[in-house]
Amino acid sequence: MKKKDTSNHETPNSKTIRRPTDECPVFKTVTQFVKSNPAFTEGGLRHFIFFKGAEAETAGAIVRYGRKILINEYKFLALVQNGGARKISGHGADL
């Protein structure tokens, strides 16, 4: 008797991990982003969005959905890594 191959089948309890793509990004709220990225504080992130929000929107790192701010985690971290948060509101390194 052959054993049934269940390697490609999802069970009701299995979780599907969504990978971000340009066509289907995964968004997080500020609180969700901070919980999954403990190097950032909620206040620090809101400070960044207040002063650099337009730049982050242009880069696709954040999206405003009414009053709610949604963060594209992949693009936001890329923006930070490329120096987009080096200087915020007159503070920061002038390297």
C-alpha positions as CSV (number, residue, x, y, z in Angstrom):
1,M,0.0,0.0,0.0
2,K,1.3,3.4,-1.0
3,K,1.6,6.2,1.6
4,K,-0.4,9.3,0.7
5,D,1.8,12.3,-0.1
6,T,0.6,15.2,2.0
7,S,3.6,17.5,1.6
8,N,1.9,19.9,-0.7
9,H,-1.4,20.0,1.1
10,E,-2.4,22.4,3.8
11,T,-4.2,21.2,6.9
12,P,-6.8,23.3,8.5
13,N,-4.4,24.2,11.3
14,S,-1.4,25.1,9.1
15,K,-0.5,28.8,8.5
16,T,0.2,30.2,5.1
17,I,3.2,32.5,5.1
18,R,2.7,35.4,2.7
19,R,5.8,36.6,1.1
20,P,5.8,40.3,0.1
21,T,5.9,41.2,-3.6
22,D,5.4,44.4,-5.5
23,E,2.0,43.1,-6.7
24,C,0.9,42.0,-3.2
25,P,2.8,43.7,-0.4
26,V,2.2,42.8,3.3
27,F,1.2,45.9,5.3
28,K,1.5,46.3,9.1
29,T,0.1,49.0,11.4
30,V,2.6,51.0,13.4
31,T,1.9,48.8,16.5
32,Q,2.3,45.6,14.6
33,F,5.5,46.8,13.0
34,V,7.0,47.7,16.3
35,K,6.1,44.4,17.8
36,S,7.8,42.5,15.0
37,N,10.8,44.8,14.9
38,P,11.9,45.6,18.5
39,A,14.7,47.9,17.4
40,F,12.0,50.5,16.6
41,T,9.8,52.3,19.2
42,E,6.3,53.4,18.5
43,G,7.1,57.0,19.3
44,G,10.3,57.0,17.2
45,L,8.4,55.5,14.3
46,R,5.6,58.1,14.6
47,H,8.2,60.9,14.8
48,F,9.8,59.6,11.6
49,I,6.4,59.4,9.8
50,F,5.5,63.0,11.0
51,F,8.7,64.5,9.6
52,K,9.6,62.1,6.7
53,G,6.2,60.7,5.8
54,A,6.0,62.2,2.4
55,E,9.4,60.8,1.5
56,A,8.4,57.4,2.9
57,E,5.1,57.5,0.9
58,T,7.0,58.3,-2.3
59,A,9.3,55.3,-1.7
60,G,6.3,53.1,-1.1
61,A,7.3,52.4,2.5
62,I,4.1,53.7,4.0
63,V,0.5,54.1,2.8
64,R,-2.1,56.2,4.3
65,Y,-5.5,54.5,4.5
66,G,-7.8,57.3,5.8
67,R,-6.2,58.2,9.1
68,K,-4.5,54.8,9.5
69,I,-0.8,54.4,8.5
70,L,0.1,51.1,7.0
71,I,3.8,50.1,6.7
72,N,5.2,48.0,3.9
73,E,7.8,46.3,6.1
74,Y,10.2,45.3,3.3
75,K,10.3,48.7,1.7
76,F,10.5,50.6,5.0
77,L,13.5,48.6,6.2
78,A,15.1,49.1,2.8
79,L,14.5,52.8,3.1
80,V,16.1,52.9,6.6
81,Q,19.0,50.7,5.5
82,N,19.7,53.0,2.5
83,G,20.0,56.1,4.8
84,G,16.5,57.4,4.6
85,A,16.3,57.8,8.4
86,R,19.8,59.1,8.9
87,K,18.5,62.7,9.5
88,I,15.1,63.4,10.9
89,S,13.8,66.9,11.8
90,G,17.2,68.5,12.0
91,H,18.7,65.8,14.1
92,G,21.1,63.1,13.0
93,A,24.5,62.5,11.6
94,D,25.8,64.7,8.8
95,L,28.1,62.1,7.3
